[in-house]
């Protein structure tokens, strides 16, 4: 089955700086890669996703890049704000599957 | 917009008791997924249903069972509870047998087994 690894497990940045979280996946058949933000005591919230036929996608301060050859994808957050502080999970899904496989999560702390 | 509704939000049970968690998907969504998230862990897939039939099974213990009803809501039944079952339980819903987008998660049920 699919295996997703996520790094780093914790990340602290100063407000206004950029944050990058990286994930690798094992199943070359995976074709859908969402990113979720989870605040304390809440359910994961989808913030951006990318499909395997696209190399990069951007939504305001958030961008995701995908390298299919290397089987890795990254989340980029620019101009970070304190409210960006949360746990971020990457996930992958092979085309033949319905469920997502999650990475282990990154605790992002944006320091004011 | 209507979201995924889970109840209860919090539940405290003793060891060996039973618990029932409920999930109401987004209207018109026909697929429901259950995930378990331990402290500091990523969500682990338990089981999913499409059109009231089990579609996939993950790491769900034999002590747990689930079903999806005619109105598409789902219930996760947990028996002979153990301390290790303490976790956040999330339900997510999507549309279609093979969803092309990410799920929408509910706010979760925090189960504490004492």
Contacts between the chains, C-beta under 8 A, distances in Angstrom:
chain1	res1	chain2	res2	distance
A	32	B	100	7.4
A	32	B	101	7.9
A	32	B	102	7.6
A	34	B	102	3.8
A	36	B	102	7.6
A	36	B	105	7.7
A	41	B	108	7.9
A	41	B	110	7.7
A	42	B	107	5.7
A	42	B	108	7.4
A	43	B	4	7.7
A	43	B	90	5.4
A	43	B	105	3.7
A	43	B	106	5.4
A	43	B	107	4.9
A	43	B	108	5.1
A	44	B	43	6.8
A	44	B	90	7.2
A	44	B	105	5.0
A	45	B	105	7.2
A	46	B	102	4.4
A	46	B	103	7.4
A	46	B	104	7.1
A	49	B	101	7.1
A	49	B	102	5.4
A	89	B	42	5.9
A	89	B	43	7.3
A	91	B	102	7.6
A	95	B	98	7.9
A	97	B	56	7.5
A	98	B	31	7.0
A	98	B	33	7.7
A	98	B	48	6.0
A	98	B	50	7.5
A	98	B	55	6.1
A	98	B	56	5.6
A	98	B	97	7.5
A	98	B	98	6.1
A	98	B	99	6.5
A	99	B	33	6.2
A	99	B	45	4.6
A	99	B	48	6.0
A	99	B	56	5.6
A	99	B	58	6.7
A	100	B	45	7.4
A	100	B	102	7.3
A	100	B	103	7.0
A	101	B	45	7.6
A	102	B	42	4.1
A	102	B	43	5.3
A	102	B	44	7.9
A	103	B	42	6.2
A	104	B	41	7.6
A	104	B	42	5.1
A	105	B	40	7.9
A	105	B	41	7.8
A	105	B	42	5.3
